[in-house]
Amino acid sequence: RENSSENILSSANRLLLHEGRLMLAESTRLLDVYLFLFDDFLLITKIKRSKKKHGGSDSSVTPVCPSLTPELQSFRREGGFCTVLDQPIPLDRLIVKNVEPV
């Protein structure tokens, strides 16, 4: 829901523990995703690449936040963005298991 996702990261007490890219196996295809692990939930975003080439002047229109990782900064400069793939997963409802590679 668009209206509820606007305040998803608004908590001043929330801590970002880890973030990074991952390939998510979804039935018959692989998705390039970027995960954000906070101290209270896991957020899975889908990586989108802009089909338009951005020139140097566009970087002033959409500035890159200095707190982003170098990987995300580079991705943003290229016109890419992340969209929330699904509802955040609360950590108290998350089960992590090791699985053998297929």
VOGU-3710 file (C-alpha; in Angstrom, 3 decimals, decimal comma):
1> renssenils> 0,000/0,000/0,000  1,503/3,235/-1,115  0,205/5,397/1,740  1,526/3,138/4,516  4,951/2,626/2,904  5,797/6,320/3,189  6,391/6,057/6,956  7,993/2,612/6,957  11,451/3,914/7,886  10,384/6,855/10,017
11> sanrlllheg> 11,275/5,474/13,452  14,139/7,471/14,968  15,051/4,469/17,143  15,364/1,953/14,284  18,879/0,707/13,510  20,107/-0,591/10,174  22,140/-3,715/11,008  23,080/-4,936/7,528  22,233/-4,432/3,878  23,212/-6,000/0,589
21> rlmlaestrl> 22,297/-7,574/-2,723  20,918/-11,059/-3,060  19,448/-13,270/-5,748  15,981/-14,405/-4,673  14,614/-17,623/-6,168  10,940/-17,061/-6,899  9,263/-20,156/-8,417  10,718/-20,239/-11,958  12,837/-17,080/-11,997  15,598/-15,289/-10,126
31> ldvylflfdd> 15,081/-11,753/-8,831  17,864/-9,278/-8,164  16,921/-7,901/-4,730  18,469/-5,608/-2,138  17,851/-6,459/1,528  17,773/-4,094/4,479  18,035/-5,803/7,870  16,867/-3,481/10,630  16,763/-4,295/14,330  13,011/-4,942/14,123
41> fllitkikrs> 12,279/-6,145/10,566  13,678/-7,327/7,243  12,823/-5,264/4,175  13,171/-6,830/0,723  13,343/-4,437/-2,214  13,435/-5,162/-5,918  16,251/-3,547/-7,864  15,023/-1,596/-10,868  17,285/-0,239/-13,548  16,322/2,901/-15,389
51> kkkhggsdss> 15,969/2,396/-19,130  16,946/6,015/-19,759  20,529/7,163/-19,773  21,044/9,973/-17,296  23,426/12,806/-18,084  25,571/14,730/-15,647  22,895/17,379/-15,132  20,428/14,836/-13,744  22,650/14,089/-10,765  21,870/17,558/-9,373
61> vtpvcpsltp> 18,143/16,859/-9,631  18,351/13,578/-7,684  21,271/13,910/-5,255  22,843/10,776/-3,845  22,611/10,544/-0,074  26,129/10,319/1,439  24,945/7,777/4,042  24,218/5,183/1,331  26,721/2,397/0,745  29,078/2,914/-2,228
71> elqsfrregg> 27,166/0,195/-4,088  23,828/2,006/-3,676  25,408/5,390/-4,484  26,749/4,013/-7,758  23,428/2,368/-8,528  21,541/5,664/-7,916  23,967/7,620/-10,126  23,126/5,208/-12,949  19,422/6,008/-12,507  18,522/2,826/-10,633
81> fctvldqpip> 16,148/2,589/-7,715  14,646/0,070/-5,316  10,968/-0,608/-4,775  9,552/-2,498/-1,805  8,812/-6,036/-2,970  6,501/-7,078/-0,144  5,452/-6,169/3,381  8,376/-5,903/5,833  8,969/-9,124/7,768  9,069/-8,586/11,550
91> ldrlivknve> 12,096/-10,325/13,051  9,983/-12,019/15,698  8,181/-13,842/12,861  11,248/-14,631/10,772  12,828/-18,092/10,724  16,266/-18,477/9,170  17,454/-21,903/8,016  20,583/-23,110/6,271  19,788/-24,886/3,026  22,006/-26,891/0,731
101> pv> 22,859/-25,236/-2,617  20,787/-26,579/-5,491
//
